[in-house]
Amino acid sequence: MATNEILRGLMINPERLKDLATEAKEFALQHGVLFRTNETPNSSEDFFPPNGAWPWPSTLDDAVLVTEFRQGIVATYAPFTLFPSPVPKAVFHQALAVQTHFNTLVDKISQDPGFLEEALASTIQADDFTAKLLGIYRQVQHEGRTQSIMMGVNRSDYMLDQREDRTSSLKQIEINTIAAGGFGVADHLPVVHRHILRLAGLLEESQCVPDNNSTAGIVRALAKAWELYGQQKAAIMFLVEDVQFFIYSHRHVDSELWKRGIPVIRRKFEDVLKAGFLDRNKKLFLDGLEVAVVFYRYGYMPNHYKEKTWEARLLMERSLAVKCPDIGTHLAGTKKVQQELARPGVLERFFPDQPQVVEQIRATFAGQYTLDMGPEGDQTVAMGLAKPDEFVLKPQREGGGNNFFGEDIVRMLEEVKGDKRRAAYILMDRIRPKVEHNVLLRRGLPLQLSSVCYEIGVLGAYVRHGGEMVLNEVAGQILRTKSIEHGDGGICSGVSVFDSPLIY
């Protein structure tokens, strides 16, 4: 595409590259493509330069990059690509079209205790984190659900698997059912990328970067759940982490909720433990406020929990508050469930008499294989040991940086192949994505042309009231791009950056 020609030209004109990158960063800051820094992840206060050094650098670009001012910076541009990445129109629309079906599937799984128990039976013997989640699910099921309003915000992640004939097919990497993020940044980045394309003389291409407003979709779902709860003075609570890199994405959502007259509070697990309680009707109260919706932005990794933290999670799950997600929806996003869904005939359980829906979903699946104890799991171990470069080994974890590739697969399988610990993992076919070229803009990273690949993330939001799905929609899309030298991804881990699709 024309962007490749521009990139090649920039590589032989470093001053022009620097000017374009500076313009992109300043435009990003101007339009709210923001990120807290590693040095001050919980502060939005202005800092003076260290040792009273004046004047400040002359440009915003200098202000976020010059080493001697680094201690005085509390926010920077979120990492992103200089140019948007080319995405085929057909696969882009395929990813959007299937998302409402994935929303329905996740919701159906969350309501099916028999399936969850069967799918996770071996995993909970090997993975304590999943076992504790399922333990809460069982207790809530035993006591009886108190809330008939269910809400989900999911993100289904895909890569384009390049076939031998050089065409690409859409393959799902995973589906995230808790704390799916990046929405605020992704909403504002298309404006930045269109601006850079126009500066580079690519006027026609600038019209091929679609708008994105995932914040609006998430707000609609949260507002609908709050409305159905039926208490105007009740608040939506963001359950947040100690280190809040993505505070500005959250602020896009909560400011829109406040505009609708919906109170928003931000609390941590510790706050729920100290001040949270249920009244006799199981309504959740915190600091004198009734909580209508708990919006989990945290709680998806084992290190998010201490012994007492599990008590806070159980308290919220037992409450009348709408949970996004509830514990069943959280479990529906585990890697083991995704592997079970890839088995022949399993999707038909959730979509009887809907063969077209089954076909749409199944077309996105890559090969996934069980590591449960038994002949089938033994065969998977042998496959992984024989051809480790053709697979990815996945534990039951979210958040990036958890998967194993190549020789690390061999090391891990050799360690666990003879006992039940292997059931904590699944094996998946490795995607071979088409390689693109781009410049990754990240604070402290040199300006250079990189060989990259991207993931397409599609956000979906839904609200169900009893047996009726009252809202089910595609909320937006998020592209994340990384250098091909990395196997795993992740924005916070410093591997991936935000991107926009250039549809062709």
Secondary structure, DSSP 4 states (H G I P E B T S, - for coil): -HHHHHHHHHHT-HHHHHHHHHHHHHHHHHTT-EEE-SSSTT-----PPGGG--SPPSSHHHHHH-GGGGGG-SEEEPPEESSPEEE-HHHHHHHHHHHHHHHHHHHHHHT-HHHHHHHHTTHHHH-HHHHHHHHHHHHHHHH--S--EEEEEEEEEEEEEEPTTS-EEEEEEEEE-SS---HHHHHHHHHHHHHHHHHTT-HHHHTTS----HHHHHHHHHHHHHHHHT-TT-EEEEE--SS-TTHHHHHHHHHHHHHTT--EEEE-HHHHHHHEEE-TT--EEETTEEEEEEEESS--SGGG--TTHHHHHHHHHHSSSEEET-HHHHHHTSHHHHHHHTSTTHHHHHSTT-HHHHHHHHTTPPPEEE--SSHHHHHHHHHHHH-GGGEEEEES--SSS--B-THHHHHHHHHHTTSGGGGGEEEEEPP-BPPEEEEEE-TT----EEEEEEEEEEEEEEEEETTEEEEEEEEEEEEEEEETT-SS--TTTTS-EEE-EEE-
